[in-house]
Amino acid sequence: MRSAIDLSPPRADTRSAEPAPLVAHIIHQFSIGGLENGLVNLINHMPAGRYRHAIICLKGFSGFHNRLQRKDVEIVALNKKEGHDIGLYLRLFRALRRLRPDIVHTRNLSALEGQFVAALAGIRARAHGEHGRDMVDLDGRNTKYRLLRKALRPFVGHFTTVSKDLEGWLAEAIGAPPHKIAQIYNGVDSARFYPRNTRVSIGPPGFMHADCIVVGSVGRMAAVKDFPSLVRAFLLLLERHPESRNRLRLLIAGDGEARTHCHEMLRAAGAEALAWLPGERDDIATLMQAMDVFALPSLAEGISNTILEAMASGLPVIATRVGGNVELVEDGATGRLVPPGDPAALAAAIYQYCNDDALRRRHGTAARHKIEMRFSMDSMTQAYMDVYDRLLNRAPRFGRY
């Protein structure tokens, strides 16, 4: 184990006040992603006097950690080896014994075994969060993973989920007691993401012009996000409506294994100049200002931060009818819901928005209103602090839940 960075400030005078309780967040890897973005938002917006934070990465971290605004967050990289790394558990145990956190909060299946290690390390207040599923278990029915979750369920003092879909699954399929589950929607920074006043021009020379319609998306270009379906929908529109080549543009910001395949499809269709796939970006709010419609073709989803950011930016959202997407997008009011893996349905929804400026504005305005009413950063932060407060107030010994 090695401590990746330690940005702790000088020690406070403990004679005057006790330090705030420390939460150790255990995650697979600290790099760009929805879970990680939500964690950064939570730490940045939680009052420093209420809780301190450390992040334990089972693998490692990227420059994404620079988005943390607080300077008292220690990040520990355990450098997990490929395959089953038995030594990882010992490294995690030692990290927890050194940090001595008041609370451990694991996230998703890859970190769940940290609950057992935390119990061995003597940490009595423990939470586990479910943020979404991956390609290996899209519907949560994998027998091995269900058995693992059920075996480790007694070690978890409280569960958090980002969607009602995941909340119901935890209770019904895993057997988590409903009173131990807190469903907390991700918050969005509605001051950073807001409807545009004037159009922002982005991309390489010739990509955009004053009358173009930009269909945009943001995310890890992993298999579960199914960005090739969005590219197929775009190419289908160009084929069926050749005149759309004059106006229609595609923007996908993100990196991953599907990016090369998407480039190849665009190149084969002679549509490279009409699309821009710039890879990972740190100016998403600016990119949203250039979009007219947001589309997310995921095969599975918890609660998408990028959908929330697009809604806050006043964009109508086309999303697949999976997971938490149906809790965010109101079909026919703030956007459209389409079946997963169906480029034709996706293309039809895009075409409708491209040809109806009033519909885009109406649905985009409704999306922004929904964000302001239900998805504030303050409400998310307070909900997590309520969970942590509850854990510390009771903190029973294992076996007495």
Buried (B, 14 or more C-beta within 10 A) or exposed (E): BEEBEEEEEEEEEEEEEEEBBBBBBBBBBBBBBBBBBBBBBBBBBBEEEBBBBBBBBBBBBEEBBEBBEBEBBBBBBBBBEEEEBEEBBEBBBBBBEEBEBBBBBBBBBBBBBBBBBBBBBEBBBBBBBBBBBBEEBBEBEBEEBBEBBEEBBEBBBBBBBBBBBBBBBBBEBBEBEEEBBBBBBBBBBBEEBBBBEEBBEBBEEEBBEEEBBBBBBBBBBBBBBBBBBBBBBBBBBBEEBEEBBEBBBBBBBBBBEBBEEBBEBBEEBEBEEBBBBBEBBEEBBEBBBBBBBBBBBBBBBBBBBBBBBBBBBBBBBBBBBBBBBBBBBBBEEBBBBBEBBBBEBBBBBBBBBBEEEEBBBBBBBBBBEBBEEEBBBEEBBBBBBEBBEBBBEEBEEBEEB
